[in-house]
Amino acid sequence: MEKNATRPTVAEEPRLIVEEALLFPLDDDESIPVMTFRALCVGILEALLGATMTQLFFFKPVHMKIQPLFFQITTFLLGRALALIPGPKWWNPGPFNIKETTIASVISTSASVGAYAVEMLSAEELYFDRHHSFLTSFAILLSSQMIGYGWAGLLQPILVYPAAIVFPDMLPSVALFHSLFGSGKDTADQMTMFKRIFMTTSLYEVLPSYFMPALSAISLPCLVLPKEQIVTNLFGGAQPLEGLGFFELSLDWFLIGSGGPLYTPFIAQIHHIFGVFSAALIFSFAYSHSWFDGGIQQKFPFLSVALHQKNGSFYPVNLIVNQDGSPNLEAIETHGLPYFSSSYVVAQIFGSLALSSAVTHVTLHNWDLLSSMFRQNKSKPALDPHRIVCKKYRDFPRWGFALLSLFSIGLGLGASIWSNSGLPPLGFLVAILLSAVFTLAVGFLNAITGFHLHFSAVVQMLGGLLFRGNVFGNMYFTTASTVVQSVGMLKDLKLGQYMHIPPIFLVTSQCLGTVVGVTVNLIVMRTMLLNQREVLLLPNGNGIFSGFSVAAFEAHSVSWGAFSSKLFLYDQRYFCIPMAIVVGLLLPIPFFVAGKLWPKGKFDLVNVPLLTGSISTGYSGANAGRFVNMAVGMMSQFWARRYHPRLFRKYNYICSAALDGGTQVAILVLSVLFQGTFGLQVKFPNYFLNPGPNTPHDYCHMPRKGHR
């Protein structure tokens, strides 16, 4: 253990994170150029790469998020290379500086957020053969992104400016920027470490992703008992919805690193681990006892996001939805009402609990910040010192954000009407209002804990209950209510504040990156739907590509759009799902009160939305890397951070950037050149480390059910 190393307790961690944020340098050089031509070139090139990878990973068994650290390293290297090319001052004003690097990385990260509306457009085309023109699709994607930007800008006074607002997952980025442009031995050591890990990971990833896929998921129980379905349910996880992946060994950073084990705060990881084990117990109990008539007795699959008939077979979704999105009553009469698997109903219940409890949790624990909007200046919470430094620069005007919101709302409403979505204008406006409210709740949760709350299923439920009777209308309602873009912009605004970037330049960079990203997202999405349609329609994909997320979105949209008044109202089969919203509003209150009455009990450390959200998200994706992810996270955030803090600060986030970056670049190259992203597919011969298409990589029992 390092001498004089401090060992923060779990209770002290949030305070220490805020203190770390306040220690970043307040020095600011106003003379260096910011938004230069070469910064724009670097940013756009990185945006093209990042948006392609993001959209490609959306159709992968695990959605690996491209980390900002990767873009910061690569923009730094590319910018330094361009600075070696001589030319006039507009091209080469001098060394590629820290603010140019920040601008270029913001362009690339804005492009790489991923357009949420891709799920809707993919579901319409895959399952309902609804095809939109390129311009209509572009308008839908762009409006869904920009609406969130408008809300984020208007909420800056309470979600960016205060010192208590940190966004923990942005701290590594700020530390990295200052490290890259620092001088001395530490910076040289960090860059050497990055290059070695990046190159090694890029070369190694070819093995689990192409030559030896079995390395990505090694399950000893499945190897011993390959025909037992219960073994698969508990110990399988190579494919989406295969199993819970308990004690499965993965040697593939693509699966291991998808949960961010090297940068997720320790307290969030503790909640996540508890949530994973709780999910396993609850899901297994619900399935074995056939809760909601969707369990083992009815021969339903253990994990499934699809709609089923009473005997467990797939529900004929395409037959019960008319061309205008309304339910086909005759077909419904013939086939009956659909069913969800028991475990999926439980996951939806916890998703509802997570969203509503987030509103209460944020209100109780951050009331001073929320109420500051209505208090006099003298009683407002302390401003971030970096915000005070940035006040000398020109802000992007509040009316500019308001105009951006109005433009996006108008564009989205026009696209909704033009595409015959079935969502009335009032429904679209209600969805927009919900997105503003959820931005506040989810933004606070992310700003304090770093946890990303996924709640699209809950929004689909609200849309189905408020505006019933149209599947496509429900899809558009959900898309308009998204907050992914809002939270992404809030984080970039905070990053710009830490780095002392003029706000008007930062917002311009975000908008530019978004336009590039939307264009690339649309092109890659159309290419994938054209070349991999059959694979995306398989319930579990083929181990390389998967339509898991699209299938989940479609199933929710159909269930809420066509059956909201038949399945989810009082005294109906799934009434507990909307009822959980009411319960969730109350859940954080006992812990908050107990924390006030008995502060030594640390009840205030219990984060209800984080815990319930972890249980809900325990259902998604391929789970093979989950337990190695936990082990790596504990080594990083507990052992290294507490017992070797100097080495942790020096190398932890550099290693994360190198591992993520090397993995993502290798997968992009393999997907394009060998795995059929753009039509070309070169299959490696099957052998024991490369099982055939009908066998999961971990050799667990997985009955093939054919196409949806």
HELIX and SHEET records of a PDB file:
HELIX    1   1 GLU A   13  LEU A   22  1                                  10    
HELIX    2   2 PHE A   37  PHE A   58  1                                  22    
HELIX    3   3 PRO A   68  ALA A   83  1                                  16    
HELIX    4   4 ILE A   98  ALA A  111  1                                  14    
HELIX    5   5 ALA A  117  PHE A  128  1                                  12    
HELIX    6   6 PHE A  134  LEU A  154  1                                  21    
HELIX    7   7 GLN A  156  LEU A  159  1                                   4    
HELIX    8   8 PRO A  168  MET A  170  5                                   3    
HELIX    9   9 LEU A  171  LEU A  180  1                                  10    
HELIX   10  10 LYS A  185  TYR A  204  1                                  20    
HELIX   11  11 VAL A  206  VAL A  206  1                                   1    
HELIX   12  12 LEU A  207  PHE A  211  3                                   5    
HELIX   13  13 PRO A  213  SER A  216  5                                   4    
HELIX   14  14 LEU A  220  VAL A  224  1                                   5    
HELIX   15  15 GLN A  229  PHE A  235  1                                   7    
HELIX   16  16 TRP A  253  ILE A  256  1                                   4    
HELIX   17  17 GLY A  257  GLY A  259  5                                   3    
HELIX   18  18 PHE A  266  SER A  288  1                                  23    
HELIX   19  19 TRP A  291  ASP A  293  5                                   3    
HELIX   20  20 ILE A  296  GLN A  298  5                                   3    
HELIX   21  21 VAL A  317  ILE A  320  1                                   4    
HELIX   22  22 LEU A  329  HIS A  335  1                                   7    
HELIX   23  23 SER A  342  HIS A  365  1                                  24    
HELIX   24  24 TRP A  367  SER A  371  1                                   5    
HELIX   25  25 SER A  372  PHE A  374  5                                   3    
HELIX   26  26 ASN A  377  SER A  379  5                                   3    
HELIX   27  27 PRO A  385  CYS A  390  1                                   6    
HELIX   28  28 ARG A  398  TRP A  418  1                                  21    
HELIX   29  29 PRO A  425  THR A  449  1                                  25    
HELIX   30  30 SER A  456  LEU A  466  1                                  11    
HELIX   31  31 VAL A  471  ALA A  480  1                                  10    
HELIX   32  32 VAL A  484  TYR A  498  1                                  15    
HELIX   33  33 PRO A  503  ASN A  531  1                                  29    
HELIX   34  34 ARG A  533  LEU A  536  1                                   4    
HELIX   35  35 PHE A  548  LEU A  567  1                                  20    
HELIX   36  36 CYS A  576  LEU A  586  1                                  11    
HELIX   37  37 PRO A  588  LEU A  597  1                                  10    
HELIX   38  38 PRO A  599  GLY A  601  5                                   3    
HELIX   39  39 PHE A  603  LEU A  605  5                                   3    
HELIX   40  40 VAL A  608  THR A  617  1                                  10    
HELIX   41  41 ARG A  626  MET A  634  1                                   9    
HELIX   42  42 MET A  635  ALA A  640  3                                   6    
HELIX   43  43 ARG A  641  TYR A  643  1                                   3    
HELIX   44  44 PRO A  645  LEU A  673  1                                  29    
END                                                                             
